Amino acid sequence: MHTGGNDTAIIAAENSNTTICGCDFQGSNTGSGAKSLDNNQNQFLIMVSGGSNITIEGNTFENTWANSAIQFDTDYTGIGASSSTAKYNTFSGNPYYGPEVDNANGITIENNLSIDSPIGVEDDACSSLGPATNIIVRNNMLQVLHGDCAVTGSAGCDSAVFITGGNYPSGCNYSTNTVSGNFCTGSSVQQAQVGNGSPGGGGTPASYSGDIMGSNCTCESGSGC
């Protein structure tokens, strides 16, 4: 789905006490690994933009052309998303994030399998109030086969496929977020990484503990994974 740069989604969840379970989302990106972002941002499969106690469970998200397969974000609605969970999902070949929190409170991302699909928090509307707060990222498995782009180093690719409690932009306060008990493995093509010791260069990082670094997976310096 592409609408000329506007944020769009197949499913927009705004009502409390909603469950999205057992769906299979298949994108048209069928090459090895996720494609570079280029002009394919601002699209999501599920956008959670309001309400509370929303559960996204047991779904598959593969080969998407999107910014995130799931995004918890209230920047565009002002309604407020809180106390919701993404768990037991499988993400594969999603170019920038599988599950991601942009602006929400009390979100849990747990027990997901994420292949070539980063996991984490990136609050583009960062302020001194720290709107992406009390986020828990735990017990997920991150596996890198090809990397987050089909060709390493192409436009929009990152240096590693990562799990983070807060990544961007400069000066964000992610101190209320926790990352724990995750396992990651990288590949000879692209490393996996846990943590971000200095979000955007100068912010306050999340807390990291008990994460397991498999082969070709590293803890970013300063994160204390």
Secondary structure as the mmCIF struct_conf table of DSSP 4:
data_model
#
loop_
_struct_conf.conf_type_id
_struct_conf.id
_struct_conf.beg_label_comp_id
_struct_conf.beg_label_asym_id
_struct_conf.beg_label_seq_id
_struct_conf.end_label_comp_id
_struct_conf.end_label_asym_id
_struct_conf.end_label_seq_id
TURN_TY1_P TURN_TY1_P1 GLY A 4 GLY A 5
STRN STRN1 THR A 8 ALA A 13
BEND BEND1 ASN A 15 ASN A 17
STRN STRN2 THR A 19 CYS A 21
BEND BEND2 GLY A 22 GLY A 22
STRN STRN3 ASP A 24 GLN A 26
BEND BEND3 SER A 28 SER A 28
BEND BEND4 GLY A 31 GLY A 33
HELX_LH_PP_P HELX_LH_PP_P1 ALA A 34 SER A 36
TURN_TY1_P TURN_TY1_P2 ASP A 38 ASN A 39
BEND BEND5 ASN A 42 ASN A 42
STRN STRN4 GLN A 43 VAL A 48
STRN STRN5 GLY A 50 SER A 52
BEND BEND6 ASN A 53 ASN A 53
STRN STRN6 THR A 55 GLU A 57
BEND BEND7 GLY A 58 GLY A 58
STRN STRN7 THR A 60 GLU A 62
BEND BEND8 ASN A 63 ASN A 63
BEND BEND9 ALA A 66 ASN A 67
STRN STRN8 SER A 68 ASP A 73
TURN_TY1_P TURN_TY1_P3 ASP A 75 THR A 77
BEND BEND10 ILE A 79 ILE A 79
STRN STRN9 GLY A 80 SER A 82
BEND BEND11 SER A 83 SER A 83
STRN STRN10 THR A 85 LYS A 87
BEND BEND12 TYR A 88 TYR A 88
STRN STRN11 THR A 90 SER A 92
BEND BEND13 GLY A 93 GLY A 93
BEND BEND14 PRO A 95 TYR A 96
STRN STRN12 TYR A 97 ASN A 103
STRN STRN13 ASN A 105 ASN A 105
BEND BEND15 GLY A 106 GLY A 106
STRN STRN14 THR A 108 GLU A 110
BEND BEND16 ASN A 111 ASN A 111
STRN STRN15 LEU A 113 ILE A 115
BEND BEND17 ASP A 116 ASP A 116
STRN STRN16 ILE A 119 VAL A 121
TURN_TY1_P TURN_TY1_P4 ASP A 124 ALA A 125
TURN_TY1_P TURN_TY1_P5 SER A 128 LEU A 129
BEND BEND18 PRO A 131 ALA A 132
STRN STRN17 THR A 133 THR A 133
BEND BEND19 ASN A 134 ASN A 134
STRN STRN18 ILE A 136 ARG A 138
BEND BEND20 ASN A 139 ASN A 139
STRN STRN19 MET A 141 GLN A 143
BEND BEND21 LEU A 145 HIS A 146
BEND BEND22 ASP A 148 VAL A 151
TURN_TY1_P TURN_TY1_P6 THR A 152 GLY A 153
BEND BEND23 SER A 154 SER A 154
TURN_TY1_P TURN_TY1_P7 ALA A 155 GLY A 156
BEND BEND24 SER A 159 SER A 159
STRN STRN20 ALA A 160 THR A 164
BEND BEND25 GLY A 165 GLY A 165
BEND BEND26 PRO A 169 PRO A 169
TURN_TY1_P TURN_TY1_P8 SER A 170 GLY A 171
STRN STRN21 ASN A 173 ASN A 173
TURN_TY1_P TURN_TY1_P9 SER A 175 THR A 176
STRN STRN22 THR A 178 SER A 180
BEND BEND27 GLY A 181 GLY A 181
STRN STRN23 PHE A 183 THR A 185
BEND BEND28 SER A 188 GLN A 190
STRN STRN24 GLN A 191 VAL A 194
BEND BEND29 GLY A 197 SER A 198
TURN_TY1_P TURN_TY1_P10 PRO A 199 GLY A 202
BEND BEND30 GLY A 203 GLY A 203
STRN STRN25 THR A 204 THR A 204
STRN STRN26 SER A 207 SER A 209
BEND BEND31 GLY A 210 GLY A 210
STRN STRN27 ILE A 212 MET A 213
TURN_TY1_P TURN_TY1_P11 SER A 215 ASN A 216
STRN STRN28 CYS A 217 CYS A 219
HELX_LH_PP_P HELX_LH_PP_P2 GLU A 220 GLU A 220
TURN_TY1_P TURN_TY1_P12 SER A 221 GLY A 222
BEND BEND32 SER A 223 SER A 223
#
